[in-house]
Amino acid sequence: MPTKLTVNNNGSLRVEGEDFIIVDAQGNEYGLQGRTLVSICRCGLSSQKPFCDGSHKGHFEHNAVAFDLPPKKV
């Protein structure tokens, strides 16, 4: 199964899969301790950034609805 990223309504980005890594701006890998599911903060309120800690509840609204991007520029 490929890695799946889910944009949650009013919340985080959920990343799940058997084989993914998350790195910081310098390319250093976060220690995920074998997790196959993590949630990434979108609201900026988490004390565990880049990971979600639930701080968004009641402070962040976004209804996630999939759409097609415009064609890729060549």
FENCORKA-V468301 format. One record per pair of residues at least 4 apart in sequence whose C-alpha atoms are under 8 Angstrom apart, sorted by the first residue. I is the first residue (numbers start at 1). J is the second residue. D is the distance in Angstrom with one decimal. If there is no record, write none. Layout:
i->I j->J d->D
i->I j->J d->D
//
This chain:
i->1 j->17 d->7.1
i->1 j->18 d->7.8
i->2 j->17 d->6.4
i->2 j->18 d->8.0
i->3 j->15 d->7.1
i->3 j->16 d->5.7
i->3 j->17 d->4.3
i->3 j->18 d->7.1
i->3 j->19 d->7.2
i->3 j->20 d->7.0
i->4 j->14 d->7.9
i->4 j->15 d->5.8
i->4 j->16 d->5.3
i->4 j->17 d->6.3
i->5 j->13 d->6.5
i->5 j->14 d->5.5
i->5 j->15 d->4.5
i->5 j->16 d->6.5
i->6 j->13 d->5.6
i->6 j->14 d->5.0
i->6 j->15 d->6.5
i->7 j->11 d->7.7
i->7 j->12 d->6.6
i->7 j->13 d->4.8
i->7 j->14 d->6.5
i->7 j->64 d->6.1
i->8 j->12 d->5.6
i->8 j->13 d->6.0
i->8 j->14 d->7.1
i->8 j->63 d->7.8
i->8 j->64 d->6.2
i->9 j->61 d->7.4
i->9 j->62 d->5.7
i->9 j->63 d->4.7
i->9 j->64 d->5.0
i->10 j->56 d->7.7
i->10 j->57 d->7.6
i->10 j->60 d->5.6
i->10 j->61 d->4.6
i->10 j->62 d->4.8
i->10 j->63 d->6.2
i->10 j->64 d->7.8
i->11 j->41 d->7.5
i->11 j->42 d->6.8
i->11 j->43 d->7.4
i->11 j->54 d->8.0
i->11 j->56 d->6.4
i->11 j->57 d->7.5
i->11 j->60 d->6.9
i->11 j->61 d->7.6
i->11 j->62 d->7.5
i->12 j->39 d->5.8
i->12 j->40 d->5.4
i->12 j->41 d->5.1
i->12 j->42 d->5.5
i->12 j->43 d->7.7
i->12 j->52 d->6.3
i->13 j->39 d->5.4
i->13 j->40 d->4.9
i->13 j->41 d->6.6
i->13 j->42 d->6.9
i->14 j->37 d->7.1
i->14 j->38 d->5.9
i->14 j->39 d->4.3
i->14 j->40 d->6.3
i->15 j->36 d->8.0
i->15 j->37 d->5.6
i->15 j->38 d->5.4
i->15 j->39 d->6.1
i->15 j->40 d->7.5
i->16 j->36 d->5.4
i->16 j->37 d->4.3
i->16 j->38 d->6.6
i->17 j->36 d->5.3
i->17 j->37 d->6.6
i->18 j->36 d->5.4
i->19 j->36 d->7.5
i->20 j->36 d->7.9
i->21 j->29 d->6.8
i->21 j->30 d->7.5
i->21 j->32 d->7.9
i->22 j->29 d->5.8
i->22 j->30 d->5.8
i->23 j->27 d->5.1
i->23 j->28 d->5.1
i->23 j->29 d->4.2
i->23 j->30 d->5.8
i->24 j->28 d->5.4
i->24 j->29 d->6.5
i->24 j->30 d->7.3
i->38 j->51 d->7.3
i->39 j->51 d->5.7
i->39 j->52 d->5.4
i->40 j->49 d->7.6
i->40 j->50 d->5.6
i->40 j->51 d->4.4
i->40 j->52 d->5.1
i->41 j->45 d->7.7
i->41 j->46 d->6.5
i->41 j->49 d->6.4
i->41 j->50 d->5.6
i->41 j->51 d->5.2
i->41 j->52 d->4.3
i->41 j->53 d->7.7
i->42 j->52 d->7.8
i->43 j->56 d->6.0
i->43 j->59 d->8.0
i->43 j->60 d->6.2
i->44 j->49 d->7.5
i->45 j->55 d->5.8
i->45 j->56 d->6.3
i->46 j->50 d->7.6
i->46 j->51 d->7.1
i->46 j->52 d->5.7
i->46 j->53 d->5.5
i->46 j->54 d->7.0
i->46 j->55 d->5.5
i->46 j->56 d->7.4
i->47 j->53 d->6.9
i->48 j->52 d->6.5
i->48 j->53 d->6.4
i->55 j->59 d->7.8
i->56 j->60 d->5.4
//
